[in-house]
Amino acid sequence: MDLLRILIAILLPPLGVFLQVGFAGAFWLNILLTLLGYLPGIIHAVWIIARR
């Protein structure tokens, strides 16, 4: 399941984080990072998914 979440995180980083943590602070941070740059959003999303 984590592999699927990582693939989703590469395509849509906030969705991957949402599937992992819901509407927690990490989700909103990921939206901000994705808006500021797609790559920081991906890195953050993969980090959140791999950490849990």
N, C-alpha and C positions, 0 to 999 in steps of 0.2 A: 504494500500500500504506500510506503514511503517513496518508492520509485515513481509511482504514478503522481504523487504530490509534487515531487521534484520536477517532473516533466511539465506539470501544470504551472509550477512556479516559474519555469523558464519562459513559458508563453504568456502567462498573466500572473505576475508576482503577487498582487494583493489577493487573488483567489486562492493561491497556494497557502498563503499565511492564514487566510480566513478558514480554510478547511482544517488547519492545524489548531488554531487558538480561538477562533470565533471573533467577536467584536472587541477583543482586548486591545491594550495599548500598542502591541506589536503590529496589529493590523493597520491602525491609523498611521503609525510611523512608516510602514511599508508603502502606504498610499502616497505619503509625502515624499519618500525617497524615489518612488517610481515617477512621480511628477517632476522631480528635480533632475532625474536621469534614469533611463531604463536599466542600465547596468547596476547602479547601487541598489535598486529595487530587487533585482534578481539575486544579487549577493546576499542581501538581508533575508530574502525569502528562503533561499537554500540553507542559510545558517540557522534560521528558526526551525526549519523542518528537520535538519540533521541533528540539532541539539536535543530535541524531544523524542 
